[in-house]
Amino acid sequence: MAFGRAKFSRSSSSSSGSLLSKLPLWVLRFLQFVFAITVIGLYAQDLRRAQGAGVYSDTKWGYAVAVGTIGAVSAMVLAWPALSMWAWGWDLVVFILFTALFGLFGKMFIHENAEGNGGITRMKNAVWIDLINMLLWLVTAIYGAVMFFFFRGSKSLHTGRANV
């Protein structure tokens, strides 16, 4: 500490801190997991019904189940806080997948009049679950990017040995 300069650490309590600092991330990952499983359940019903009837199952519903599966597995794997700082790019990819899912089914069902049809009502509800998933993945992507770019602790430019 030469010349009275204070040394400021850019390390964050959420990357190396207490259990309480990791709780918000765990809550977000738990919600991502629960809503991804919900997506799988809502869309897989139609796939199962089509398979049972021996008719063609639309690939849009297969895409929805695949995105839900990717979201659920990713939420489980990324629940470890040390990975969240490094995996913000994957969070962004899953956000884009859920954005496409919301756009695809939102265009089909948001303006549809259910008129007592339980299947259409279920799909209208599924669209809003897709939106919730999309926003949850956006929040964790932003959190991860902030943690990565601001709190990762950088090295010197020329040698890469000194902490800056």
C-alpha positions in Angstrom: 0.0 0.0 0.0 2.4 2.6 -1.2 1.5 6.3 -1.0 -1.7 5.7 1.0 -3.6 4.0 -1.8 -6.1 1.6 -0.6 -6.3 -1.8 -2.3 -9.8 -2.6 -3.4 -10.8 -6.1 -4.1 -13.2 -6.8 -6.9 -14.1 -10.2 -5.5 -17.7 -10.7 -4.8 -19.3 -12.3 -1.8 -21.6 -14.3 -4.1 -18.6 -16.1 -5.7 -16.8 -16.9 -2.5 -19.1 -15.9 0.2 -21.7 -17.3 2.6 -24.5 -19.6 2.0 -26.9 -16.6 2.2 -25.2 -14.9 -0.8 -25.9 -18.0 -2.9 -29.5 -18.4 -2.0 -31.0 -16.1 -4.7 -29.2 -18.0 -7.4 -30.4 -21.3 -6.0 -33.9 -20.0 -5.9 -33.7 -18.9 -9.5 -32.3 -22.2 -10.6 -34.9 -24.1 -8.6 -37.7 -22.0 -10.3 -36.0 -22.6 -13.7 -36.1 -26.4 -13.0 -39.7 -26.4 -11.8 -41.0 -24.3 -14.8 -39.0 -26.4 -17.3 -40.5 -29.6 -15.9 -43.9 -27.8 -16.2 -43.2 -27.1 -19.9 -42.3 -30.7 -20.5 -45.6 -31.9 -18.8 -47.8 -29.4 -20.7 -46.5 -30.1 -24.1 -45.8 -33.9 -23.7 -49.5 -34.5 -23.2 -50.2 -33.8 -26.8 -47.3 -35.8 -28.0 -48.5 -38.8 -25.9 -52.0 -38.4 -27.1 -50.9 -38.3 -30.8 -48.7 -41.4 -30.3 -51.6 -43.3 -28.6 -53.9 -42.4 -31.5 -51.3 -43.4 -34.1 -51.3 -40.0 -35.7 -48.6 -37.5 -36.7 -47.1 -35.6 -33.8 -46.1 -32.0 -34.7 -42.4 -31.2 -34.4 -43.3 -27.9 -32.7 -44.4 -29.9 -29.6 -41.2 -32.0 -29.9 -39.2 -28.8 -29.9 -41.1 -27.6 -26.8 -40.3 -30.8 -24.9 -36.7 -30.7 -26.0 -36.3 -27.1 -24.8 -38.0 -28.0 -21.5 -35.6 -30.9 -21.1 -32.5 -28.7 -21.9 -33.8 -26.1 -19.4 -34.4 -28.7 -16.7 -31.0 -30.4 -17.1 -29.2 -27.0 -17.4 -30.9 -25.7 -14.2 -29.7 -28.7 -12.3 -26.2 -28.6 -13.5 -25.8 -24.8 -13.2 -27.2 -24.7 -9.7 -23.7 -24.9 -8.5 -22.8 -21.2 -8.0 -19.2 -21.5 -9.2 -20.5 -22.5 -12.6 -23.0 -19.6 -12.9 -20.2 -17.1 -13.4 -18.7 -19.0 -16.3 -21.9 -20.4 -17.9 -23.7 -17.1 -18.6 -23.3 -17.8 -22.3 -25.2 -21.1 -21.9 -27.9 -19.2 -20.0 -28.2 -16.9 -22.9 -28.5 -19.8 -25.3 -31.3 -21.3 -23.2 -33.0 -17.9 -23.0 -33.0 -17.7 -26.8 -34.5 -21.2 -27.0 -37.3 -20.2 -24.7 -37.8 -17.0 -26.6 -38.3 -18.9 -29.8 -40.7 -21.3 -28.0 -42.7 -18.4 -26.6 -42.8 -16.7 -30.0 -43.8 -19.9 -31.8 -46.7 -20.9 -29.4 -47.6 -17.4 -28.6 -48.4 -16.7 -32.2 -50.5 -19.8 -32.3 -52.4 -19.5 -29.1 -52.4 -16.1 -27.4 -55.2 -14.7 -29.6 -57.0 -18.0 -29.9 -60.5 -18.1 -28.3 -60.7 -21.2 -26.1 -64.5 -21.4 -26.1 -64.4 -24.0 -23.4 -61.8 -26.2 -25.1 -59.5 -27.5 -22.3 -56.7 -28.2 -24.7 -56.5 -24.6 -26.0 -56.8 -23.2 -22.5 -53.9 -25.5 -21.4 -51.8 -24.3 -24.4 -52.6 -20.7 -23.6 -51.3 -21.3 -20.1 -48.2 -23.1 -21.5 -47.4 -20.0 -23.5 -47.2 -17.9 -20.3 -45.1 -20.5 -18.6 -42.7 -20.2 -21.6 -42.6 -16.5 -21.0 -41.7 -17.0 -17.3 -39.0 -19.5 -18.3 -37.6 -17.0 -20.8 -37.4 -14.2 -18.2 -35.8 -16.5 -15.6 -33.1 -17.5 -18.0 -32.5 -13.9 -19.0 -32.1 -12.9 -15.4 -29.5 -15.6 -14.8 -27.7 -14.8 -18.0 -27.4 -11.1 -16.9 -26.3 -12.2 -13.4 -23.7 -14.5 -14.8 -22.4 -11.9 -17.3 -22.1 -9.3 -14.5 -20.3 -11.7 -12.3 -18.0 -12.7 -15.1 -17.0 -9.3 -16.3 -17.0 -7.4 -13.1 -16.0 -9.8 -10.3 -13.8 -12.4 -11.9 -10.5 -10.9 -10.8 -8.3 -10.0 -13.8 -4.6 -10.4 -14.5 -2.1 -7.9 -15.8 -2.0 -7.2 -19.5 1.5 -8.1 -20.5 2.6 -11.0 -18.3 -0.7 -12.3 -16.9 0.8 -13.0 -13.5 -0.2 -10.1 -11.4 -3.7 -9.6 -10.0 -5.2 -6.3 -11.0 
